[in-house]
């Protein structure tokens, strides 16, 4: 669980810092293709968030694909802050309804 201090810290992070944290959390040993498992890849630049293409099967995968953040234009630091705030205290089923 996160604390409120963690949530405040995420607000101060840059988008790049949050992308680096997410990259490390998703692929601790470096990028692996979700299709074929190959580590051989290249990075497609010119985007807000990294886009990777597998050198073996040519499948493209972004940093946020397959996550709750997929297809969202909300900055990563806001996502991280929201996740930290929600997980910092227990939420009952009644509160979620």
Secondary structure in CASP SS format (residue, H / E / C, confidence):
PFRMAT SS
TARGET T0000
AUTHOR 0000-0000-0000
METHOD secondary structure of the structure
MODEL  1
X C 1.00
X C 1.00
X C 1.00
X H 1.00
X H 1.00
X H 1.00
X H 1.00
X H 1.00
X H 1.00
X H 1.00
X H 1.00
X H 1.00
X C 1.00
X C 1.00
X H 1.00
X H 1.00
X H 1.00
X H 1.00
X H 1.00
X H 1.00
X H 1.00
X H 1.00
X H 1.00
X H 1.00
X H 1.00
X H 1.00
X C 1.00
X C 1.00
X C 1.00
X C 1.00
X C 1.00
X C 1.00
X C 1.00
X C 1.00
X C 1.00
X C 1.00
X C 1.00
X C 1.00
X C 1.00
X C 1.00
X E 1.00
X E 1.00
X E 1.00
X E 1.00
X C 1.00
X C 1.00
X C 1.00
X C 1.00
X C 1.00
X C 1.00
X E 1.00
X E 1.00
X E 1.00
X E 1.00
X C 1.00
X C 1.00
X C 1.00
X C 1.00
X C 1.00
X E 1.00
X E 1.00
X E 1.00
X C 1.00
X C 1.00
X C 1.00
X C 1.00
X C 1.00
X C 1.00
X C 1.00
X C 1.00
X C 1.00
X C 1.00
X C 1.00
X C 1.00
X C 1.00
X H 1.00
X H 1.00
X H 1.00
X H 1.00
X H 1.00
X H 1.00
X H 1.00
X H 1.00
X H 1.00
X H 1.00
X H 1.00
X H 1.00
X C 1.00
X C 1.00
X C 1.00
X C 1.00
X C 1.00
X H 1.00
X H 1.00
X H 1.00
X H 1.00
X C 1.00
END
